[in-house]
Amino acid sequence: MRKALQVGLKGHPHPNPPVGAVVVQGDRVIAQGWHNGPGTPHAEHMALDACRENAAGATLYVTLEPCCHTIGRDGNVRIPCWQRCLDAGVTRVVIACADIDPRTAGKGIQHLLDAGVSVDVGVLSEKAIHQQRGFRSIQTAGRPFVIHKVATTLDGHIACEGGDSKWITGEKSRRAVHQLRATCDAIIVGVGTIVADDPDLTVRSVPLVSGRQPRVVVFDRSLRMPESARVARQGTVIVTTSDAPGAATDAFKQKGCHIIALDADTYTVENILPMLADIGMGIVLLEAGGVLSGAFYRARYVDEVHWYIAPKVVGGGNAPVGLAGSPLATRMNRAIELTQMQMHRYGVDVCITGRPVWEGREAES
Ligand SMILES: NC(=O)c1ccc[n+]([C@@H]2O[C@H](COP(=O)([O-])OP(=O)(O)OC[C@H]3O[C@@H](n4cnc5c(N)ncnc54)[C@H](OP(=O)(O)O)[C@@H]3O)[C@@H](O)[C@H]2O)c1
């Protein structure tokens, strides 16, 4: 299953989940497959088609419940994955987790059991659910899964007074951030960060997980991003308002940027995120400064936090902080807490990761 999880990452299947499958005959792996994207074969089909020998009596390991769909996205009739396993003579199917898509949800497992196939469910399920969190967020919440990454000094600053910010953390932390970026569909920043730092926002010095650079999304209401900005390139998404100057809009379009323009009164994180899901973003990495990051927390649209802390202080009451704007809590017993908290060391830096607990909490006004 560990191998199936690994090969599952080879595809870039949004809006479908990443799925990997491995066929084992006796003690030998005889094939593997993954889902490449909508309209292409599912991982089980790809693996069973690739078998170097007869799969009769084999075990298939798959990271998601085999599907029951008989009609593909192209409208053509297709063999559902549970049936394909049966046709190949597979006698045991090991599944990491059940599907939440109502078209399958438990039915794929039931079909296999009814046909006499031995089925085990729940092997490395936490890892699989983590891998599928973009797909699951879109299915359940209609928006991408949001990871917030930030680096602060020990005294909580994301830059010095005056704006200098390079570098807060060391090389090992920055490498870990590139690894995190490589697993995301997009990196979100506010125009404040573009103006201050002109970052490149690419994955560098680590392998790309799915062979594709994450796209960049800039939140920029009045299109004040300089045309010369490094991120003003093919594929970058600029979310702006219909009041933005037409000449600037045209200039960015010429550079291959994708412009999303909302009316000013509907320009909110809540309205924008589902639009990012619609253009192929399942997992997004928020790497903004305090102003936009604060807006995401106030919208409660942060699902996972990676907070890097460097053992240094800069002081200064006006130096920017990780979350700006109105407070999330005005009493300590109302603070947003993290669950599933983990701590990692990168050289001298520390990174705390976890999931904010939003459920059952009223927003403070
Ligand atoms: N250490 C770190 O991890 C880190 C990371 C990123 C940035 N930084 C530092 O942060 C500083 C920049 O901070 P910043 O807060 O200005 O950057 P930011 O949060 O990336 O950008 C803020 C800007 O985003 C725009 N925006 C668009 N939609 C928004 C919305 N719904 N809510 C709020 N803002 C929205 C606003 O400008 P408009 O109103 O014009 O649209 C706002 O001024 C720089 O010094 C940079 O070096 C540090």
The ligand as a Tripos MOL2 file, in Angstrom:
@<TRIPOS>MOLECULE
LIG
   48    52     1     0     0
SMALL
NO_CHARGES

@<TRIPOS>ATOM
      1 N1          7.5900   35.5070    6.6440 N.am      1 LIG1
      2 C1          6.6390   35.0960    5.8590 C.2       1 LIG1
      3 O1          6.2300   33.9220    5.9280 O.2       1 LIG1
      4 C2          6.0490   36.0480    4.8610 C.ar      1 LIG1
      5 C3          5.2100   35.5640    3.8530 C.ar      1 LIG1
      6 C4          4.6480   36.4740    2.9550 C.ar      1 LIG1
      7 C5          4.9310   37.8260    3.0820 C.ar      1 LIG1
      8 N2          5.7820   38.2360    4.0640 N.ar      1 LIG1
      9 C6          6.0410   39.6780    4.2450 C.3       1 LIG1
     10 O2          4.8080   40.3180    4.4250 O.3       1 LIG1
     11 C7          4.9070   41.6620    3.9870 C.3       1 LIG1
     12 C8          3.7060   41.9680    3.1030 C.3       1 LIG1
     13 O3          2.5630   41.8580    3.9150 O.3       1 LIG1
     14 P1          1.1120   42.0930    3.3750 P.3       1 LIG1
     15 O4          0.2020   41.7680    4.5000 O.co2     1 LIG1
     16 O5          1.0270   43.4230    2.7070 O.co2     1 LIG1
     17 O6          1.0380   40.9770    2.2090 O.3       1 LIG1
     18 P2         -0.1830   40.1330    1.6450 P.3       1 LIG1
     19 O7         -1.0790   39.6850    2.7180 O.co2     1 LIG1
     20 O8          0.4610   39.0700    0.8050 O.co2     1 LIG1
     21 O9         -0.9490   41.1770    0.7040 O.3       1 LIG1
     22 C9         -1.8800   42.0360    1.2580 C.3       1 LIG1
     23 C10        -2.7210   42.6810    0.1940 C.3       1 LIG1
     24 O10        -3.5130   41.7020   -0.4360 O.3       1 LIG1
     25 C11        -4.6000   42.3810   -1.0480 C.3       1 LIG1
     26 N3         -5.8490   41.6420   -0.8800 N.ar      1 LIG1
     27 C12        -6.5800   41.1740   -1.8890 C.ar      1 LIG1
     28 N4         -7.6620   40.5570   -1.4460 N.ar      1 LIG1
     29 C13        -7.6650   40.6430   -0.1210 C.ar      1 LIG1
     30 C14        -8.5650   40.2080    0.8890 C.ar      1 LIG1
     31 N5         -9.6810   39.5210    0.6070 N.pl3     1 LIG1
     32 N6         -8.2500   40.4640    2.1640 N.ar      1 LIG1
     33 C15        -7.1100   41.1130    2.4730 C.ar      1 LIG1
     34 N7         -6.2230   41.5590    1.5390 N.ar      1 LIG1
     35 C16        -6.5010   41.3330    0.2580 C.ar      1 LIG1
     36 C17        -4.7120   43.7430   -0.3720 C.3       1 LIG1
     37 O11        -4.3130   44.7170   -1.3290 O.3       1 LIG1
     38 P3         -5.4180   45.3750   -2.2980 P.3       1 LIG1
     39 O12        -6.4860   45.9040   -1.3940 O.co2     1 LIG1
     40 O13        -4.7050   46.3800   -3.0670 O.co2     1 LIG1
     41 O14        -5.9270   44.2560   -3.1460 O.co2     1 LIG1
     42 C18        -3.6950   43.6620    0.7420 C.3       1 LIG1
     43 O15        -3.1140   44.8880    1.0590 O.3       1 LIG1
     44 C19         6.2080   41.7610    3.2350 C.3       1 LIG1
     45 O16         7.1440   42.4340    4.0750 O.3       1 LIG1
     46 C20         6.6430   40.3410    3.0490 C.3       1 LIG1
     47 O17         8.0250   40.1980    3.0390 O.3       1 LIG1
     48 C21         6.3360   37.3860    4.9410 C.ar      1 LIG1
@<TRIPOS>BOND
     1     1     2 1
     2     2     3 2
     3     2     4 1
     4     4     5 ar
     5     4    48 ar
     6     5     6 ar
     7     6     7 ar
     8     7     8 ar
     9     8     9 1
    10     8    48 ar
    11     9    10 1
    12     9    46 1
    13    10    11 1
    14    11    12 1
    15    11    44 1
    16    12    13 1
    17    13    14 1
    18    14    15 2
    19    14    16 1
    20    14    17 1
    21    17    18 1
    22    18    19 2
    23    18    20 1
    24    18    21 1
    25    21    22 1
    26    22    23 1
    27    23    24 1
    28    23    42 1
    29    24    25 1
    30    25    26 1
    31    25    36 1
    32    26    27 ar
    33    26    35 ar
    34    27    28 ar
    35    28    29 ar
    36    29    30 ar
    37    29    35 ar
    38    30    31 1
    39    30    32 ar
    40    32    33 ar
    41    33    34 ar
    42    34    35 ar
    43    36    37 1
    44    36    42 1
    45    37    38 1
    46    38    39 2
    47    38    40 1
    48    38    41 1
    49    42    43 1
    50    44    45 1
    51    44    46 1
    52    46    47 1
@<TRIPOS>SUBSTRUCTURE
     1 LIG1         1 GROUP 0 **** ****
